[in-house]
Amino acid sequence: MESFAINGVVQAEYDYGAQGRQVIRRLTQDQKTIHNVFDLEGNRIAEYEIDDLTSTSTLL
């Protein structure tokens, strides 16, 4: 996991898959988790967010 901070405050955390692609982005200040979807050639084709309260996903 990698992270990005401003003045020591973490703004985002990033998880990468086996092929080195970013698969999850957590925006810590907004309390959002964004998942990335890739096609077989490695192109990012979608991003979606899951609402923990309702267990629904939203295509971004």
C-alpha positions in Angstrom: 0.0 0.0 0.0 1.2 3.5 -0.8 -0.1 6.7 0.6 -0.1 10.5 0.0 0.0 13.0 2.8 0.0 16.8 3.2 1.6 18.1 6.3 1.7 14.6 7.8 -2.1 14.1 7.3 -2.8 11.1 5.0 -5.1 12.2 2.2 -5.2 9.0 0.2 -4.0 5.4 0.3 -3.5 3.2 -2.8 -3.5 -0.6 -3.2 -1.9 -2.3 -6.2 -2.6 -5.6 -7.8 -0.1 -8.3 -8.9 0.4 -6.5 -12.3 1.2 -3.2 -10.6 -2.1 -1.6 -11.4 -3.9 0.6 -8.9 -6.9 -1.5 -7.8 -8.2 0.5 -4.8 -7.9 4.2 -3.9 -9.0 5.3 -0.4 -9.7 9.0 0.0 -9.3 9.2 3.7 -10.6 12.8 4.2 -13.8 12.0 2.3 -14.1 8.5 3.7 -14.5 7.1 0.2 -13.1 3.9 -1.3 -12.9 3.7 -5.1 -12.3 0.4 -6.9 -10.8 0.2 -10.4 -11.8 -2.4 -13.1 -9.4 -3.3 -15.9 -9.9 -5.2 -19.2 -7.7 -8.1 -20.3 -5.2 -5.7 -21.9 -4.7 -3.8 -18.7 -6.8 -0.7 -19.6 -8.8 0.9 -16.8 -12.4 0.6 -18.0 -14.4 1.6 -14.9 -14.2 3.0 -11.4 -16.9 2.4 -8.8 -17.5 3.2 -5.2 -19.3 0.9 -2.7 -21.6 2.5 0.0 -20.9 0.5 3.2 -24.2 1.5 4.7 -26.4 0.3 1.8 -24.0 -2.2 0.2 -24.7 -0.6 -3.2 -22.1 0.3 -5.8 -22.0 3.5 -7.9 -20.2 3.6 -11.2 -18.1 6.8 -11.3 
